[in-house]
Amino acid sequence: MSPIGRVRVVIADDHTLVAEACAKLLEPEFEVIGIFADGQALLAAVPELRPDVIVLDVGMPLMNGLEAGKRIKKLVRTVRIVYLTMNPDKDIAAEAFRGGASGYLLKTSAASELVTAVREVLKGRQYVSPLVTNDVEAFFLETRGSDMVQEKLTNRQREVLQLLAEGRSMKEIAYVLKLTPRTVAFHKYKIMERLRLRTNADLVQYAIREHVIAP
């Protein structure tokens, strides 16, 4: 927690109305220091902003929330990440906790639940929306038992994978990631080879199955 003043919170959601609604809910008790609409912008800003809590959507452009959250935890280990999503899939929630999340709740939950979740994670506890799973103990056992999942792709390859799955061209990806189109093509080749994919459709299906992009 910040040594001086109120708890500092960052919100990341590509739906402006949702982000603004979250800010209004949290501002009476916490200091909202930033709102971001994509995972890359959030990741770039966090080292300077040093928030205490990040309220983060799973499905975001350029870099999904799961990937952004995982990288942020490596940069700022003390930050608490609370995922706020429309997706009640227990597997996605488990992946979020494996990546260092402290909380996971649904946008369909009562508005007051977000404030409750932030309070809980600041106390060092984990918070899971009752709407996600009825068996919380089994849920946490599952997430702890899966911590040693092997990463198949490098960070850069996962960035390229998401952008390809979003339907972006080689030139667009090169511009976003500040690479040459030839380098992007090489990364695509290595992704397809490593994951044993043959077509662009296979790549998109893999990205959906692994929660890199929303279906």
C-alpha positions in Angstrom: 0.0 0.0 0.0 1.2 3.5 -0.7 3.0 5.0 2.3 1.2 8.3 2.0 -2.5 8.9 1.2 -5.2 6.6 -0.1 -4.8 3.3 -1.9 -3.8 3.9 -5.5 -6.0 2.0 -8.1 -5.6 1.5 -11.8 -8.5 0.4 -14.0 -8.0 -1.4 -17.4 -11.0 -2.2 -19.5 -11.6 -1.5 -23.2 -15.2 -0.6 -22.6 -15.2 3.1 -21.6 -18.5 3.1 -19.8 -17.5 0.1 -17.7 -14.2 1.7 -16.8 -15.8 4.9 -15.8 -18.5 3.1 -13.8 -15.7 1.3 -11.9 -13.9 4.5 -11.2 -17.1 6.1 -9.7 -17.6 3.1 -7.5 -14.0 3.1 -6.2 -13.3 6.8 -5.9 -15.1 7.5 -2.7 -12.7 5.2 -0.9 -9.7 4.8 -3.1 -7.6 7.0 -5.5 -8.1 6.1 -9.1 -4.8 7.1 -10.8 -5.3 5.8 -14.3 -7.7 4.2 -16.8 -6.4 2.1 -19.7 -8.1 0.5 -22.7 -5.5 -2.1 -23.8 -3.0 -4.4 -22.1 0.1 -3.0 -23.7 -0.6 0.6 -22.5 -1.3 -0.7 -19.0 1.9 -2.8 -18.9 3.9 0.2 -20.1 2.5 2.6 -17.5 2.5 0.4 -14.4 6.3 0.7 -13.5 5.9 4.5 -13.3 2.5 4.6 -11.7 3.2 1.9 -9.1 -0.5 1.2 -8.2 -1.5 -0.8 -5.2 -4.4 -2.5 -7.0 -5.3 -3.0 -10.6 -8.8 -3.8 -11.7 -8.4 -5.6 -15.0 -10.6 -7.1 -17.7 -9.6 -10.5 -19.2 -10.4 -9.7 -22.8 -8.6 -6.6 -24.1 -7.0 -5.7 -27.4 -3.2 -5.7 -28.2 -2.5 -7.7 -25.0 -5.1 -9.7 -23.1 -5.6 -9.2 -19.4 -4.2 -12.6 -18.4 -0.9 -11.9 -20.2 -0.7 -8.3 -19.0 -1.4 -9.4 -15.4 1.2 -12.1 -15.5 3.9 -9.7 -16.7 2.9 -6.9 -14.3 3.3 -9.2 -11.3 6.9 -9.9 -12.4 7.5 -6.1 -12.6 5.7 -5.1 -9.4 5.3 -8.1 -7.1 3.4 -6.2 -4.4 0.5 -5.1 -6.7 -2.8 -6.8 -6.2 -4.7 -7.7 -9.4 -8.4 -8.1 -9.4 -10.0 -9.4 -12.6 -13.4 -8.1 -13.5 -14.9 -10.0 -16.5 -18.0 -11.3 -18.1 -16.5 -14.8 -18.3 -17.6 -17.2 -15.5 -15.3 -20.0 -16.9 -13.5 -21.6 -13.9 -10.5 -22.5 -16.1 -10.0 -18.9 -17.0 -10.3 -17.9 -13.3 -7.7 -20.6 -12.4 -5.3 -19.3 -15.1 -5.7 -15.8 -13.7 -4.7 -17.0 -10.2 -1.8 -18.9 -11.6 -0.6 -15.7 -13.1 -0.7 -13.9 -9.7 -4.2 -12.6 -9.4 -5.7 -11.8 -6.0 -9.3 -11.6 -7.1 -11.7 -12.6 -9.8 -15.3 -11.4 -10.1 -18.0 -11.0 -12.7 -19.4 -7.8 -14.2 -22.8 -9.2 -13.6 -22.2 -9.2 -9.8 -23.6 -6.5 -7.6 -21.7 -3.2 -7.9 -20.7 -3.3 -4.2 -18.8 -6.5 -4.8 -16.0 -4.7 -6.5 -15.4 -2.5 -3.5 -15.5 -5.6 -1.3 -13.0 -7.4 -3.5 -10.5 -4.6 -3.4 -10.8 -4.3 0.4 -10.2 -8.1 0.7 -7.2 -8.3 -1.5 -5.6 -5.3 0.3 -5.8 -7.4 3.5 -3.7 -10.1 1.7 -6.7 -12.4 1.0 -8.0 -13.9 -2.2 -11.4 -13.0 -3.5 -13.5 -15.1 -5.9 -17.1 -14.1 -6.9 -19.7 -16.6 -5.6 -21.0 -16.6 -9.2 -17.8 -18.2 -10.5 -17.8 -21.4 -8.5 -19.8 -22.9 -5.6 -16.8 -24.9 -4.4 -14.2 -22.3 -3.5 -11.9 -24.7 -1.7 -11.6 -27.1 -4.6 -11.1 -24.1 -6.9 -8.1 -22.9 -5.0 -6.6 -26.4 -4.7 -6.9 -26.6 -8.5 -5.1 -23.4 -9.1 -2.3 -24.2 -6.7 -1.8 -27.6 -8.3 -1.3 -26.1 -11.7 1.5 -23.6 -11.0 4.2 -25.6 -13.0 2.5 -25.3 -16.4 5.2 -25.0 -19.0 5.2 -22.0 -21.2 5.3 -23.0 -24.9 5.9 -19.5 -26.4 8.1 -16.6 -25.6 6.6 -13.2 -24.5 7.1 -11.8 -28.0 5.6 -14.8 -29.6 2.5 -14.5 -27.4 2.2 -10.8 -28.4 2.4 -11.8 -32.1 -0.1 -14.6 -31.6 -2.7 -12.4 -30.1 -2.4 -9.8 -32.8 -2.5 -12.4 -35.5 -5.6 -14.0 -33.9 -7.2 -10.5 -33.8 -6.9 -10.5 -37.6 -4.2 -7.8 -37.9 -1.9 -7.8 -40.9 1.9 -8.3 -40.8 2.4 -4.6 -41.3 0.0 -3.6 -38.6 1.7 -6.0 -36.1 5.1 -4.7 -37.1 4.0 -1.1 -36.4 2.4 -2.0 -33.0 5.4 -4.0 -31.8 8.0 -1.8 -33.5 9.4 -4.7 -35.5 10.0 -5.3 -39.2 7.4 -7.3 -41.2 10.1 -9.9 -41.8 10.6 -10.4 -38.1 6.9 -10.7 -37.6 6.7 -13.3 -40.3 9.6 -15.2 -38.6 7.7 -15.1 -35.3 4.6 -16.4 -37.0 6.6 -19.3 -38.5 8.0 -20.3 -35.1 4.6 -20.1 -33.5 3.1 -22.3 -36.1 6.0 -24.7 -35.9 6.1 -24.9 -32.1 2.3 -25.3 -31.7 2.1 -27.6 -34.7 -0.5 -25.5 -36.4 -1.1 -25.5 -40.2 -3.5 -22.7 -41.0 -4.5 -19.3 -39.8 -7.8 -20.9 -38.7 -5.9 -23.3 -36.5 -4.0 -20.4 -35.0 -7.3 -18.5 -34.2 -8.8 -21.7 -32.7 -5.7 -22.2 -30.5 -5.9 -18.6 -29.4 -9.5 -18.9 -28.4 -9.0 -22.3 -26.7 -6.1 -20.9 -24.6 -8.0 -17.7 -23.7 -5.5 -15.5 -25.7 -8.6 -13.8 -27.3 -12.3 -14.0 -26.6 -14.4 -16.3 -28.7 
